[in-house]
Amino acid sequence: MIISSTTSNSAAAAAYAKTQSSLETGLPADDADGLVSGASGGQNFGDVLETAIEGAVSSNKEAELKAASGLTGHGNLTDIVTSVSQAQMVLQTASVVRDKVIQSYQDIMRMTI
């Protein structure tokens, strides 16, 4: 199945808009459109962070396995490139989040009491 770049771009734009909306509203991405309500079902920050880290690790492991299968001459080249680029995006996202956390910590330390 071949996905056109227009479909891919519109899907990416929709995902970006949903993420941006969740950041602006403070609601989880699934709740950003207002369909799911109630704060009692929310997770705490530690759980969300742990889930995100587990997702990043599994994405990187999947990319490593597919790259290894590509080096041995097995596997689909498109799947390999896709999984490696997804792992790259996850790593870049983790780096940005880390930088933001450090920046926030430094801002808090500069506050006067």
N, C-alpha and C positions, 0 to 999 in steps of 0.2 A: 504494500500500500504506500503510495507516494503522497506526501502532504505538500501542498503548494506553499510557497513562501508567504502568500497573502493570508492563508489560514493560520500558518504558524505565527505570523506577526500579529494577527488579531487575537489569537489565544494568549500570546505573551502580553499584549496590551491589556487584555481583560484581567489577567493575573496581576499585573502591575497595579491596575486601578483598584482591584480588590484589596491588595496589600496596603496601598496608600490609604484607602478608606478605613481600613482597620487601624492604621497608625493614627489617623486623625480622630477617629471616634473613641479609640482606646478599647474597642471590643476585639475579641478574637476574630481571625479572618473568616471563620465560618459564621460568625455572628454580625459581621460588619454590615450586611445588607438588612439587618433588623428582623430576619425571619426567626431566629432563635433568641429567646429572651430569658432573663433571669441570671443573677450573678451566683446563685448557689451551685450551679454546675461547673463553675470555672475552676481552673487549676491555679496553683500558686506558682510563683516565678521559678522556683527550683525545679518543679516538675516539667514546666515548659522548657527550661534550659536543658534538662536531662534528655528530654525527648528530642530536642534539636541536635544535641551532640550525638545521640545514638543514630539519628538519621544521617548525619554527616559521616560518621564512621562507616555505616553500612553502604552509603553511596561510594565512598572511597574504596571499600573492599570489593564492591561490584565492579568498579572501574578497573581495579587491579586484576581481577579474575578475567575480565573480558580482554584486557590488554595482553595478558599472558596467553590466552587462547589465540589471540591474533598473531603473537610472535611464533607460535607453533604451527601456524598455517590454518588454524580452524577458526570458525566464527565469522560473523557478518561484519564487514568493515564499517557499515553504517551504524550498527549497534555499538561497536567499539568506540568510534568517534563520538557518538552521542553520550555514552556513559562517561568517557573521559572529560568531555566538556561540561557535563553536569557536575562531576566531581570538582572540576576547576571552579565553577560558579559557587559551589558549596564552600570551598576553601576561601574564596574571595569574600563571600558573605560573612563567614566566621571571622575573618580578619577585620572587616569593617565593624562588626559587633564588638569585637575585642577592643578596637580603638575607641569606640563610643563609650564602652564601660570604663576604660581608663580615663577618658576625658571627663566623664561624669564624676568619677572618684576624685580627680584632681579639682574639679569645680567645688565639690563638697568640702574638700580639705581647705580650700581658700576662703570658705565662708567664715564670717565672724560670728561669734556666739554672744 
